[in-house]
């Protein structure tokens, strides 16, 4: 009986740790987004798709978007599906960039693909592209979407070493969204 109880306690105490996404690696995060950063970049938001809680995100977004219960549920379901697709394709990072490259539509979405084919991961950007009529592209091992001006700009950026990015992601710490 004691062995069974001890086993149960060990599984309950340590089991959830194995389901957690990999620890935060500031250098890997910085390397993933560096090819898209230049002097016009105002902000970089890093999201760990595996850590997104669709219900919590829907709860937070619903009042901002004035969603009724049905719209909130559709949003939650869409986020859950997106998260599942990210996991299937092993997409570990997602980024939102804010850039002065397009003052009318300054946001771009970037999905670095460590092991997934960037063409396959491009489908994950469809929810963002469709309604907003954005363009998309592939650069190296990443898929991205944004306005046509932003897509052209992101394609033209020449990679430059950015050691300050590592320090910034280290300072941001190991969070679901940084």
VMD Tcl script that builds the backbone (N, CA, C; Angstrom):
set m [mol new atoms 534]
animate dup $m
set s [atomselect $m all]
$s set {name element resname resid chain x y z} {
  {N N UNK 1 A 0.826 -1.189 0.000}
  {CA C UNK 1 A 0.000 0.000 0.000}
  {C C UNK 1 A 0.876 1.260 0.000}
  {N N UNK 2 A 1.918 1.257 0.846}
  {CA C UNK 2 A 2.805 2.430 0.891}
  {C C UNK 2 A 3.498 2.652 -0.452}
  {N N UNK 3 A 3.911 1.552 -1.105}
  {CA C UNK 3 A 4.573 1.671 -2.395}
  {C C UNK 3 A 3.614 2.267 -3.429}
  {N N UNK 4 A 2.377 1.814 -3.419}
  {CA C UNK 4 A 1.379 2.333 -4.358}
  {C C UNK 4 A 1.135 3.815 -4.098}
  {N N UNK 5 A 1.023 4.191 -2.819}
  {CA C UNK 5 A 0.797 5.597 -2.463}
  {C C UNK 5 A 2.007 6.446 -2.849}
  {N N UNK 6 A 3.213 5.938 -2.576}
  {CA C UNK 6 A 4.419 6.676 -2.941}
  {C C UNK 6 A 4.527 6.839 -4.457}
  {N N UNK 7 A 4.181 5.795 -5.209}
  {CA C UNK 7 A 4.209 5.877 -6.676}
  {C C UNK 7 A 3.219 6.906 -7.178}
  {N N UNK 8 A 2.010 6.908 -6.598}
  {CA C UNK 8 A 0.977 7.864 -7.002}
  {C C UNK 8 A 1.450 9.297 -6.733}
  {N N UNK 9 A 2.020 9.522 -5.549}
  {CA C UNK 9 A 2.500 10.856 -5.197}
  {C C UNK 9 A 3.617 11.284 -6.151}
  {N N UNK 10 A 4.538 10.372 -6.462}
  {CA C UNK 10 A 5.639 10.705 -7.376}
  {C C UNK 10 A 5.119 11.046 -8.765}
  {N N UNK 11 A 4.170 10.254 -9.254}
  {CA C UNK 11 A 3.610 10.521 -10.584}
  {C C UNK 11 A 2.891 11.855 -10.586}
  {N N UNK 12 A 2.109 12.137 -9.575}
  {CA C UNK 12 A 1.369 13.393 -9.522}
  {C C UNK 12 A 2.312 14.580 -9.355}
  {N N UNK 13 A 3.388 14.388 -8.600}
  {CA C UNK 13 A 4.309 15.499 -8.355}
  {C C UNK 13 A 5.212 15.783 -9.548}
  {N N UNK 14 A 5.699 14.726 -10.216}
  {CA C UNK 14 A 6.687 14.918 -11.265}
  {C C UNK 14 A 6.165 14.682 -12.672}
  {N N UNK 15 A 5.042 14.062 -12.812}
  {CA C UNK 15 A 4.467 13.798 -14.126}
  {C C UNK 15 A 4.236 15.048 -14.951}
  {N N UNK 16 A 3.612 16.092 -14.382}
  {CA C UNK 16 A 3.351 17.288 -15.174}
  {C C UNK 16 A 4.601 17.960 -15.721}
  {N N UNK 17 A 5.745 17.780 -15.067}
  {CA C UNK 17 A 6.967 18.418 -15.543}
  {C C UNK 17 A 7.357 17.921 -16.924}
  {N N UNK 18 A 7.091 16.645 -17.204}
  {CA C UNK 18 A 7.488 16.094 -18.493}
  {C C UNK 18 A 6.632 16.638 -19.622}
  {N N UNK 19 A 5.471 17.174 -19.323}
  {CA C UNK 19 A 4.588 17.700 -20.364}
  {C C UNK 19 A 4.888 19.159 -20.684}
  {N N UNK 20 A 5.748 19.782 -19.906}
  {CA C UNK 20 A 6.061 21.186 -20.124}
  {C C UNK 20 A 6.929 21.358 -21.362}
  {N N UNK 21 A 6.764 22.488 -22.068}
  {CA C UNK 21 A 7.638 22.772 -23.206}
  {C C UNK 21 A 9.085 22.934 -22.720}
  {N N UNK 22 A 10.036 22.857 -23.623}
  {CA C UNK 22 A 11.439 23.005 -23.240}
  {C C UNK 22 A 11.704 24.333 -22.534}
  {N N UNK 23 A 12.712 24.337 -21.688}
  {CA C UNK 23 A 13.093 25.561 -20.983}
  {C C UNK 23 A 13.439 26.657 -21.977}
  {N N UNK 24 A 13.293 27.852 -21.503}
  {CA C UNK 24 A 13.579 29.047 -22.290}
  {C C UNK 24 A 15.055 29.109 -22.642}
  {N N UNK 25 A 15.339 29.275 -23.907}
  {CA C UNK 25 A 16.699 29.420 -24.396}
  {C C UNK 25 A 16.760 30.764 -25.122}
  {N N UNK 26 A 17.189 31.803 -24.401}
  {CA C UNK 26 A 17.189 33.159 -24.942}
  {C C UNK 26 A 17.984 33.261 -26.234}
  {N N UNK 27 A 19.092 32.536 -26.321}
  {CA C UNK 27 A 19.911 32.595 -27.528}
  {C C UNK 27 A 19.156 32.011 -28.721}
  {N N UNK 28 A 18.480 30.877 -28.540}
  {CA C UNK 28 A 17.715 30.259 -29.633}
  {C C UNK 28 A 16.555 31.150 -30.063}
  {N N UNK 29 A 15.891 31.779 -29.099}
  {CA C UNK 29 A 14.780 32.685 -29.421}
  {C C UNK 29 A 15.301 33.868 -30.233}
  {N N UNK 30 A 16.402 34.462 -29.786}
  {CA C UNK 30 A 16.980 35.612 -30.489}
  {C C UNK 30 A 17.424 35.232 -31.899}
  {N N UNK 31 A 18.049 34.074 -32.041}
  {CA C UNK 31 A 18.495 33.633 -33.367}
  {C C UNK 31 A 17.316 33.402 -34.310}
  {N N UNK 32 A 16.190 32.943 -33.758}
  {CA C UNK 32 A 15.019 32.661 -34.588}
  {C C UNK 32 A 14.424 33.932 -35.199}
  {N N UNK 33 A 14.454 35.035 -34.456}
  {CA C UNK 33 A 13.802 36.262 -34.932}
  {C C UNK 33 A 14.789 37.282 -35.513}
  {N N UNK 34 A 16.062 37.139 -35.233}
  {CA C UNK 34 A 17.065 38.123 -35.678}
  {C C UNK 34 A 17.004 38.463 -37.170}
  {N N UNK 35 A 16.752 37.510 -38.075}
  {CA C UNK 35 A 16.724 37.872 -39.502}
  {C C UNK 35 A 15.594 38.838 -39.883}
  {N N UNK 36 A 14.691 39.105 -38.952}
  {CA C UNK 36 A 13.542 39.972 -39.247}
  {C C UNK 36 A 13.588 41.299 -38.489}
  {N N UNK 37 A 14.687 41.540 -37.786}
  {CA C UNK 37 A 14.831 42.737 -36.958}
  {C C UNK 37 A 15.752 43.732 -37.651}
  {N N UNK 38 A 15.327 44.988 -37.658}
  {CA C UNK 38 A 16.197 46.048 -38.168}
  {C C UNK 38 A 15.929 47.324 -37.391}
  {N N UNK 39 A 16.497 48.428 -37.849}
  {CA C UNK 39 A 16.373 49.699 -37.124}
  {C C UNK 39 A 14.942 50.240 -37.109}
  {N N UNK 40 A 14.051 49.693 -37.931}
  {CA C UNK 40 A 12.663 50.149 -37.935}
  {C C UNK 40 A 11.759 49.338 -36.996}
  {N N UNK 41 A 12.311 48.297 -36.387}
  {CA C UNK 41 A 11.531 47.451 -35.483}
  {C C UNK 41 A 11.288 48.172 -34.166}
  {N N UNK 42 A 10.018 48.283 -33.799}
  {CA C UNK 42 A 9.648 48.943 -32.542}
  {C C UNK 42 A 9.471 47.952 -31.396}
  {N N UNK 43 A 8.903 46.784 -31.687}
  {CA C UNK 43 A 8.624 45.811 -30.635}
  {C C UNK 43 A 8.639 44.404 -31.211}
  {N N UNK 44 A 9.014 43.456 -30.360}
  {CA C UNK 44 A 8.981 42.034 -30.696}
  {C C UNK 44 A 8.245 41.338 -29.558}
  {N N UNK 45 A 7.208 40.607 -29.900}
  {CA C UNK 45 A 6.469 39.829 -28.905}
  {C C UNK 45 A 6.696 38.363 -29.235}
  {N N UNK 46 A 7.226 37.632 -28.266}
  {CA C UNK 46 A 7.525 36.204 -28.430}
  {C C UNK 46 A 6.434 35.402 -27.724}
  {N N UNK 47 A 5.881 34.437 -28.443}
  {CA C UNK 47 A 4.818 33.588 -27.896}
  {C C UNK 47 A 5.275 32.140 -27.994}
  {N N UNK 48 A 5.044 31.380 -26.935}
  {CA C UNK 48 A 5.336 29.946 -26.933}
  {C C UNK 48 A 3.999 29.237 -27.156}
  {N N UNK 49 A 3.724 28.785 -28.383}
  {CA C UNK 49 A 2.411 28.195 -28.672}
  {C C UNK 49 A 2.006 27.064 -27.733}
  {N N UNK 50 A 2.945 26.222 -27.326}
  {CA C UNK 50 A 2.617 25.088 -26.465}
  {C C UNK 50 A 2.086 25.526 -25.100}
  {N N UNK 51 A 2.379 26.739 -24.706}
  {CA C UNK 51 A 1.956 27.217 -23.392}
  {C C UNK 51 A 0.661 28.025 -23.417}
  {N N UNK 52 A 0.115 28.251 -24.582}
  {CA C UNK 52 A -1.112 29.034 -24.672}
  {C C UNK 52 A -2.273 28.245 -24.063}
  {N N UNK 53 A -3.035 28.890 -23.230}
  {CA C UNK 53 A -4.260 28.322 -22.672}
  {C C UNK 53 A -5.421 28.954 -23.442}
  {N N UNK 54 A -6.016 28.219 -24.396}
  {CA C UNK 54 A -7.066 28.812 -25.230}
  {C C UNK 54 A -8.226 29.408 -24.433}
  {N N UNK 55 A -8.639 28.747 -23.359}
  {CA C UNK 55 A -9.761 29.259 -22.555}
  {C C UNK 55 A -9.394 30.573 -21.879}
  {N N UNK 56 A -8.185 30.647 -21.329}
  {CA C UNK 56 A -7.749 31.866 -20.658}
  {C C UNK 56 A -7.569 33.007 -21.655}
  {N N UNK 57 A -6.993 32.697 -22.811}
  {CA C UNK 57 A -6.814 33.721 -23.832}
  {C C UNK 57 A -8.170 34.242 -24.309}
  {N N UNK 58 A -9.124 33.347 -24.504}
  {CA C UNK 58 A -10.473 33.762 -24.916}
  {C C UNK 58 A -11.117 34.632 -23.845}
  {N N UNK 59 A -10.899 34.268 -22.586}
  {CA C UNK 59 A -11.461 35.056 -21.484}
  {C C UNK 59 A -10.891 36.475 -21.484}
  {N N UNK 60 A -9.604 36.601 -21.782}
  {CA C UNK 60 A -8.962 37.914 -21.787}
  {C C UNK 60 A -9.330 38.742 -23.021}
  {N N UNK 61 A -9.453 38.079 -24.165}
  {CA C UNK 61 A -9.709 38.786 -25.421}
  {C C UNK 61 A -11.183 39.165 -25.582}
  {N N UNK 62 A -12.089 38.358 -25.081}
  {CA C UNK 62 A -13.530 38.578 -25.292}
  {C C UNK 62 A -13.993 39.994 -24.955}
  {N N UNK 63 A -13.631 40.547 -23.800}
  {CA C UNK 63 A -14.086 41.913 -23.509}
  {C C UNK 63 A -13.458 42.968 -24.425}
  {N N UNK 64 A -12.219 42.726 -24.854}
  {CA C UNK 64 A -11.547 43.678 -25.742}
  {C C UNK 64 A -12.193 43.721 -27.119}
  {N N UNK 65 A -12.680 42.577 -27.572}
  {CA C UNK 65 A -13.300 42.475 -28.890}
  {C C UNK 65 A -14.825 42.507 -28.821}
  {N N UNK 66 A -15.382 42.668 -27.629}
  {CA C UNK 66 A -16.838 42.672 -27.412}
  {C C UNK 66 A -17.477 41.395 -27.959}
  {N N UNK 67 A -16.841 40.252 -27.707}
  {CA C UNK 67 A -17.360 38.968 -28.157}
  {C C UNK 67 A -18.538 38.546 -27.292}
  {N N UNK 68 A -19.575 38.007 -27.935}
  {CA C UNK 68 A -20.633 37.359 -27.164}
  {C C UNK 68 A -20.138 35.940 -26.852}
  {N N UNK 69 A -20.929 35.158 -26.135}
  {CA C UNK 69 A -20.476 33.825 -25.721}
  {C C UNK 69 A -20.150 32.917 -26.907}
  {N N UNK 70 A -20.933 33.001 -27.967}
  {CA C UNK 70 A -20.709 32.165 -29.140}
  {C C UNK 70 A -19.403 32.570 -29.852}
  {N N UNK 71 A -19.164 33.857 -29.989}
  {CA C UNK 71 A -17.929 34.334 -30.625}
  {C C UNK 71 A -16.713 33.986 -29.771}
  {N N UNK 72 A -16.873 34.099 -28.468}
  {CA C UNK 72 A -15.791 33.751 -27.551}
  {C C UNK 72 A -15.431 32.273 -27.707}
  {N N UNK 73 A -16.443 31.406 -27.818}
  {CA C UNK 73 A -16.198 29.976 -27.979}
  {C C UNK 73 A -15.524 29.675 -29.317}
  {N N UNK 74 A -15.962 30.354 -30.385}
  {CA C UNK 74 A -15.328 30.164 -31.695}
  {C C UNK 74 A -13.856 30.578 -31.644}
  {N N UNK 75 A -13.582 31.700 -30.969}
  {CA C UNK 75 A -12.206 32.170 -30.826}
  {C C UNK 75 A -11.391 31.136 -30.051}
  {N N UNK 76 A -11.938 30.655 -28.950}
  {CA C UNK 76 A -11.248 29.656 -28.127}
  {C C UNK 76 A -10.974 28.386 -28.936}
  {N N UNK 77 A -11.946 27.927 -29.704}
  {CA C UNK 77 A -11.766 26.727 -30.523}
  {C C UNK 77 A -10.692 26.937 -31.586}
  {N N UNK 78 A -10.685 28.132 -32.194}
  {CA C UNK 78 A -9.686 28.435 -33.219}
  {C C UNK 78 A -8.279 28.450 -32.626}
  {N N UNK 79 A -8.138 29.018 -31.438}
  {CA C UNK 79 A -6.826 29.053 -30.776}
  {C C UNK 79 A -6.385 27.636 -30.407}
  {N N UNK 80 A -7.312 26.825 -29.923}
  {CA C UNK 80 A -6.984 25.438 -29.567}
  {C C UNK 80 A -6.523 24.666 -30.805}
  {N N UNK 81 A -7.197 24.867 -31.935}
  {CA C UNK 81 A -6.814 24.195 -33.174}
  {C C UNK 81 A -5.440 24.675 -33.634}
  {N N UNK 82 A -5.202 25.991 -33.557}
  {CA C UNK 82 A -3.920 26.554 -33.945}
  {C C UNK 82 A -2.799 25.976 -33.085}
  {N N UNK 83 A -3.032 25.913 -31.787}
  {CA C UNK 83 A -2.044 25.358 -30.856}
  {C C UNK 83 A -1.735 23.901 -31.206}
  {N N UNK 84 A -2.760 23.126 -31.486}
  {CA C UNK 84 A -2.592 21.718 -31.841}
  {C C UNK 84 A -1.784 21.581 -33.133}
  {N N UNK 85 A -2.072 22.420 -34.121}
  {CA C UNK 85 A -1.325 22.380 -35.383}
  {C C UNK 85 A 0.138 22.771 -35.163}
  {N N UNK 86 A 0.382 23.762 -34.308}
  {CA C UNK 86 A 1.765 24.141 -33.988}
  {C C UNK 86 A 2.508 22.956 -33.382}
  {N N UNK 87 A 1.841 22.244 -32.476}
  {CA C UNK 87 A 2.476 21.099 -31.835}
  {C C UNK 87 A 2.768 19.990 -32.846}
  {N N UNK 88 A 1.826 19.735 -33.761}
  {CA C UNK 88 A 2.038 18.698 -34.774}
  {C C UNK 88 A 3.228 19.028 -35.667}
  {N N UNK 89 A 3.399 20.300 -35.971}
  {CA C UNK 89 A 4.494 20.733 -36.847}
  {C C UNK 89 A 5.761 21.102 -36.080}
  {N N UNK 90 A 5.744 20.923 -34.783}
  {CA C UNK 90 A 6.854 21.268 -33.880}
  {C C UNK 90 A 7.275 22.729 -33.997}
  {N N UNK 91 A 6.312 23.612 -34.209}
  {CA C UNK 91 A 6.587 25.051 -34.199}
  {C C UNK 91 A 6.623 25.482 -32.734}
  {N N UNK 92 A 7.801 25.858 -32.260}
  {CA C UNK 92 A 7.987 26.174 -30.848}
  {C C UNK 92 A 7.894 27.659 -30.530}
  {N N UNK 93 A 8.012 28.510 -31.542}
  {CA C UNK 93 A 8.005 29.952 -31.318}
  {C C UNK 93 A 7.097 30.630 -32.334}
  {N N UNK 94 A 6.445 31.670 -31.883}
  {CA C UNK 94 A 5.691 32.552 -32.780}
  {C C UNK 94 A 6.029 33.976 -32.357}
  {N N UNK 95 A 6.081 34.866 -33.319}
  {CA C UNK 95 A 6.433 36.249 -33.018}
  {C C UNK 95 A 5.456 37.209 -33.678}
  {N N UNK 96 A 5.197 38.289 -32.989}
  {CA C UNK 96 A 4.521 39.446 -33.566}
  {C C UNK 96 A 5.563 40.551 -33.588}
  {N N UNK 97 A 5.741 41.157 -34.747}
  {CA C UNK 97 A 6.669 42.276 -34.884}
  {C C UNK 97 A 5.875 43.548 -35.130}
  {N N UNK 98 A 6.330 44.624 -34.536}
  {CA C UNK 98 A 5.770 45.940 -34.829}
  {C C UNK 98 A 6.907 46.740 -35.438}
  {N N UNK 99 A 6.658 47.247 -36.656}
  {CA C UNK 99 A 7.727 47.912 -37.396}
  {C C UNK 99 A 7.226 49.173 -38.078}
  {N N UNK 100 A 8.100 50.149 -38.173}
  {CA C UNK 100 A 7.790 51.383 -38.891}
  {C C UNK 100 A 7.883 51.197 -40.409}
  {N N UNK 101 A 8.241 50.012 -40.856}
  {CA C UNK 101 A 8.367 49.766 -42.294}
  {C C UNK 101 A 7.046 49.995 -43.021}
  {N N UNK 102 A 5.920 49.799 -42.329}
  {CA C UNK 102 A 4.604 50.085 -42.903}
  {C C UNK 102 A 3.779 50.779 -41.828}
  {N N UNK 103 A 3.688 52.079 -41.915}
  {CA C UNK 103 A 2.971 52.842 -40.883}
  {C C UNK 103 A 1.471 52.599 -40.916}
  {N N UNK 104 A 0.927 52.116 -42.031}
  {CA C UNK 104 A -0.507 51.827 -42.106}
  {C C UNK 104 A -0.866 50.475 -41.500}
  {N N UNK 105 A 0.023 49.524 -41.578}
  {CA C UNK 105 A -0.215 48.185 -41.043}
  {C C UNK 105 A 1.110 47.669 -40.478}
  {N N UNK 106 A 1.457 48.101 -39.256}
  {CA C UNK 106 A 2.805 47.868 -38.735}
  {C C UNK 106 A 3.074 46.489 -38.122}
  {N N UNK 107 A 2.111 45.557 -38.200}
  {CA C UNK 107 A 2.286 44.259 -37.539}
  {C C UNK 107 A 2.612 43.171 -38.548}
  {N N UNK 108 A 3.558 42.325 -38.174}
  {CA C UNK 108 A 3.897 41.139 -38.964}
  {C C UNK 108 A 3.893 39.936 -38.029}
  {N N UNK 109 A 3.577 38.784 -38.583}
  {CA C UNK 109 A 3.561 37.516 -37.850}
  {C C UNK 109 A 4.693 36.662 -38.404}
  {N N UNK 110 A 5.513 36.096 -37.513}
  {CA C UNK 110 A 6.658 35.288 -37.947}
  {C C UNK 110 A 6.635 33.955 -37.200}
  {N N UNK 111 A 6.754 32.859 -37.969}
  {CA C UNK 111 A 6.815 31.508 -37.399}
  {C C UNK 111 A 8.108 30.831 -37.828}
  {N N UNK 112 A 9.139 30.854 -36.977}
  {CA C UNK 112 A 10.359 30.109 -37.295}
  {C C UNK 112 A 10.049 28.611 -37.234}
  {N N UNK 113 A 10.649 27.852 -38.114}
  {CA C UNK 113 A 10.373 26.421 -38.204}
  {C C UNK 113 A 11.647 25.639 -37.964}
  {N N UNK 114 A 11.846 25.199 -36.730}
  {CA C UNK 114 A 13.061 24.457 -36.396}
  {C C UNK 114 A 13.143 23.156 -37.188}
  {N N UNK 115 A 12.086 22.358 -37.115}
  {CA C UNK 115 A 12.099 21.069 -37.804}
  {C C UNK 115 A 11.035 20.975 -38.881}
  {N N UNK 116 A 10.007 21.781 -38.789}
  {CA C UNK 116 A 8.927 21.738 -39.780}
  {C C UNK 116 A 9.354 22.408 -41.075}
  {N N UNK 117 A 8.722 22.000 -42.142}
  {CA C UNK 117 A 8.916 22.644 -43.429}
  {C C UNK 117 A 8.211 24.000 -43.382}
  {N N UNK 118 A 8.906 25.087 -43.685}
  {CA C UNK 118 A 8.268 26.406 -43.634}
  {C C UNK 118 A 7.011 26.508 -44.499}
  {N N UNK 119 A 6.960 25.758 -45.610}
  {CA C UNK 119 A 5.763 25.765 -46.449}
  {C C UNK 119 A 4.574 25.155 -45.709}
  {N N UNK 120 A 4.805 24.099 -44.937}
  {CA C UNK 120 A 3.733 23.484 -44.150}
  {C C UNK 120 A 3.289 24.425 -43.040}
  {N N UNK 121 A 4.245 25.061 -42.400}
  {CA C UNK 121 A 3.923 25.971 -41.297}
  {C C UNK 121 A 3.193 27.216 -41.787}
  {N N UNK 122 A 3.353 27.551 -43.057}
  {CA C UNK 122 A 2.674 28.734 -43.607}
  {C C UNK 122 A 1.160 28.635 -43.422}
  {N N UNK 123 A 0.628 27.422 -43.414}
  {CA C UNK 123 A -0.817 27.239 -43.208}
  {C C UNK 123 A -1.255 27.750 -41.841}
  {N N UNK 124 A -0.343 27.779 -40.888}
  {CA C UNK 124 A -0.675 28.288 -39.553}
  {C C UNK 124 A -0.933 29.792 -39.557}
  {N N UNK 125 A -0.483 30.464 -40.599}
  {CA C UNK 125 A -0.691 31.911 -40.704}
  {C C UNK 125 A -2.019 32.255 -41.377}
  {N N UNK 126 A -2.692 31.263 -41.946}
  {CA C UNK 126 A -3.946 31.504 -42.666}
  {C C UNK 126 A -4.986 32.278 -41.860}
  {N N UNK 127 A -5.175 31.972 -40.559}
  {CA C UNK 127 A -6.183 32.743 -39.809}
  {C C UNK 127 A -5.878 34.241 -39.772}
  {N N UNK 128 A -4.614 34.614 -39.877}
  {CA C UNK 128 A -4.223 36.013 -39.839}
  {C C UNK 128 A -4.290 36.642 -41.236}
  {N N UNK 129 A -3.992 35.852 -42.234}
  {CA C UNK 129 A -3.924 36.356 -43.604}
  {C C UNK 129 A -5.308 36.591 -44.193}
  {N N UNK 130 A -6.195 35.610 -44.030}
  {CA C UNK 130 A -7.494 35.622 -44.686}
  {C C UNK 130 A -8.305 36.888 -44.522}
  {N N UNK 131 A -8.719 37.190 -43.307}
  {CA C UNK 131 A -9.591 38.338 -43.065}
  {C C UNK 131 A -8.906 39.667 -43.334}
  {N N UNK 132 A -7.646 39.751 -43.000}
  {CA C UNK 132 A -6.924 41.013 -43.157}
  {C C UNK 132 A -6.345 41.185 -44.564}
  {N N UNK 133 A -6.456 40.153 -45.392}
  {CA C UNK 133 A -5.928 40.195 -46.761}
  {C C UNK 133 A -4.446 40.551 -46.772}
  {N N UNK 134 A -3.700 39.836 -45.946}
  {CA C UNK 134 A -2.269 40.070 -45.857}
  {C C UNK 134 A -1.520 39.220 -46.866}
  {N N UNK 135 A -0.278 39.592 -47.086}
  {CA C UNK 135 A 0.603 38.790 -47.913}
  {C C UNK 135 A 1.413 37.868 -47.022}
  {N N UNK 136 A 2.138 36.963 -47.616}
  {CA C UNK 136 A 2.968 36.066 -46.823}
  {C C UNK 136 A 4.238 35.744 -47.591}
  {N N UNK 137 A 5.187 35.157 -46.874}
  {CA C UNK 137 A 6.447 34.800 -47.500}
  {C C UNK 137 A 7.206 33.795 -46.670}
  {N N UNK 138 A 8.297 33.333 -47.226}
  {CA C UNK 138 A 9.191 32.409 -46.535}
  {C C UNK 138 A 10.601 32.963 -46.684}
  {N N UNK 139 A 11.321 32.954 -45.576}
  {CA C UNK 139 A 12.711 33.424 -45.572}
  {C C UNK 139 A 13.494 32.452 -44.702}
  {N N UNK 140 A 14.447 31.786 -45.311}
  {CA C UNK 140 A 15.208 30.798 -44.560}
  {C C UNK 140 A 14.291 29.709 -44.051}
  {N N UNK 141 A 14.279 29.514 -42.749}
  {CA C UNK 141 A 13.462 28.476 -42.108}
  {C C UNK 141 A 12.241 29.078 -41.414}
  {N N UNK 142 A 11.712 30.187 -41.925}
  {CA C UNK 142 A 10.575 30.839 -41.277}
  {C C UNK 142 A 9.500 31.219 -42.296}
  {N N UNK 143 A 8.259 31.126 -41.843}
  {CA C UNK 143 A 7.110 31.633 -42.601}
  {C C UNK 143 A 6.701 32.934 -41.939}
  {N N UNK 144 A 6.188 33.872 -42.732}
  {CA C UNK 144 A 5.745 35.131 -42.141}
  {C C UNK 144 A 4.604 35.714 -42.951}
  {N N UNK 145 A 3.880 36.623 -42.311}
  {CA C UNK 145 A 2.749 37.294 -42.966}
  {C C UNK 145 A 2.698 38.734 -42.494}
  {N N UNK 146 A 2.160 39.569 -43.343}
  {CA C UNK 146 A 2.004 40.986 -43.030}
  {C C UNK 146 A 1.446 41.684 -44.260}
  {N N UNK 147 A 1.362 42.995 -44.200}
  {CA C UNK 147 A 0.920 43.746 -45.368}
  {C C UNK 147 A 1.900 43.489 -46.507}
  {N N UNK 148 A 1.498 43.799 -47.708}
  {CA C UNK 148 A 2.400 43.599 -48.851}
  {C C UNK 148 A 3.687 44.414 -48.678}
  {N N UNK 149 A 3.564 45.618 -48.139}
  {CA C UNK 149 A 4.742 46.451 -47.873}
  {C C UNK 149 A 5.632 45.765 -46.829}
  {N N UNK 150 A 5.005 45.251 -45.758}
  {CA C UNK 150 A 5.770 44.602 -44.690}
  {C C UNK 150 A 6.448 43.332 -45.201}
  {N N UNK 151 A 5.747 42.532 -45.986}
  {CA C UNK 151 A 6.322 41.304 -46.525}
  {C C UNK 151 A 7.548 41.636 -47.381}
  {N N UNK 152 A 7.427 42.633 -48.244}
  {CA C UNK 152 A 8.573 43.047 -49.058}
  {C C UNK 152 A 9.736 43.502 -48.203}
  {N N UNK 153 A 9.423 44.246 -47.153}
  {CA C UNK 153 A 10.473 44.733 -46.248}
  {C C UNK 153 A 11.166 43.569 -45.544}
  {N N UNK 154 A 10.383 42.629 -45.000}
  {CA C UNK 154 A 10.970 41.505 -44.265}
  {C C UNK 154 A 11.838 40.639 -45.174}
  {N N UNK 155 A 11.429 40.496 -46.420}
  {CA C UNK 155 A 12.240 39.725 -47.376}
  {C C UNK 155 A 13.572 40.406 -47.664}
  {N N UNK 156 A 13.588 41.740 -47.609}
  {CA C UNK 156 A 14.789 42.489 -47.985}
  {C C UNK 156 A 15.792 42.681 -46.857}
  {N N UNK 157 A 15.407 42.436 -45.613}
  {CA C UNK 157 A 16.328 42.643 -44.495}
  {C C UNK 157 A 17.497 41.672 -44.594}
  {N N UNK 158 A 18.681 42.218 -44.498}
  {CA C UNK 158 A 19.895 41.404 -44.491}
  {C C UNK 158 A 20.222 41.028 -43.045}
  {N N UNK 159 A 20.448 39.730 -42.782}
  {CA C UNK 159 A 20.755 39.314 -41.412}
  {C C UNK 159 A 22.003 40.001 -40.863}
  {N N UNK 160 A 21.884 40.471 -39.634}
  {CA C UNK 160 A 22.984 41.133 -38.936}
  {C C UNK 160 A 23.024 40.547 -37.523}
  {N N UNK 161 A 24.218 40.355 -36.968}
  {CA C UNK 161 A 24.309 39.867 -35.596}
  {C C UNK 161 A 23.679 40.878 -34.655}
  {N N UNK 162 A 22.867 40.381 -33.743}
  {CA C UNK 162 A 22.166 41.248 -32.800}
  {C C UNK 162 A 22.320 40.694 -31.378}
  {N N UNK 163 A 23.498 40.892 -30.771}
  {CA C UNK 163 A 23.728 40.364 -29.420}
  {C C UNK 163 A 22.776 40.956 -28.381}
  {N N UNK 164 A 22.256 42.153 -28.646}
  {CA C UNK 164 A 21.327 42.774 -27.684}
  {C C UNK 164 A 20.024 41.994 -27.570}
  {N N UNK 165 A 19.678 41.226 -28.609}
  {CA C UNK 165 A 18.448 40.429 -28.551}
  {C C UNK 165 A 18.549 39.341 -27.495}
  {N N UNK 166 A 19.687 38.686 -27.398}
  {CA C UNK 166 A 19.867 37.641 -26.386}
  {C C UNK 166 A 19.675 38.244 -25.001}
  {N N UNK 167 A 20.297 39.381 -24.758}
  {CA C UNK 167 A 20.161 40.039 -23.450}
  {C C UNK 167 A 18.708 40.417 -23.174}
  {N N UNK 168 A 18.015 40.885 -24.191}
  {CA C UNK 168 A 16.609 41.273 -24.012}
  {C C UNK 168 A 15.744 40.069 -23.681}
  {N N UNK 169 A 15.937 38.950 -24.395}
  {CA C UNK 169 A 15.134 37.760 -24.099}
  {C C UNK 169 A 15.528 37.124 -22.773}
  {N N UNK 170 A 16.782 37.252 -22.366}
  {CA C UNK 170 A 17.187 36.778 -21.037}
  {C C UNK 170 A 16.495 37.604 -19.966}
  {N N UNK 171 A 16.457 38.925 -20.173}
  {CA C UNK 171 A 15.804 39.809 -19.199}
  {C C UNK 171 A 14.297 39.558 -19.126}
  {N N UNK 172 A 13.701 39.189 -20.268}
  {CA C UNK 172 A 12.262 38.918 -20.278}
  {C C UNK 172 A 11.922 37.656 -19.504}
  {N N UNK 173 A 12.867 36.742 -19.404}
  {CA C UNK 173 A 12.653 35.521 -18.625}
  {C C UNK 173 A 11.867 34.467 -19.382}
  {N N UNK 174 A 11.517 33.426 -18.639}
  {CA C UNK 174 A 10.857 32.255 -19.204}
  {C C UNK 174 A 9.351 32.373 -19.018}
  {N N UNK 175 A 8.715 33.126 -19.903}
  {CA C UNK 175 A 7.266 33.292 -19.810}
  {C C UNK 175 A 6.561 32.768 -21.025}
  {N N UNK 176 A 5.252 32.658 -20.921}
  {CA C UNK 176 A 4.444 32.180 -22.049}
  {C C UNK 176 A 4.466 33.199 -23.187}
  {N N UNK 177 A 4.453 34.478 -22.812}
  {CA C UNK 177 A 4.527 35.568 -23.768}
  {C C UNK 177 A 5.545 36.555 -23.240}
  {N N UNK 178 A 6.464 36.981 -24.102}
  {CA C UNK 178 A 7.508 37.927 -23.687}
  {C C UNK 178 A 7.457 39.131 -24.588}
}
mol reanalyze $m
mol bondsrecalc $m
mol representation Tube
mol addrep $m
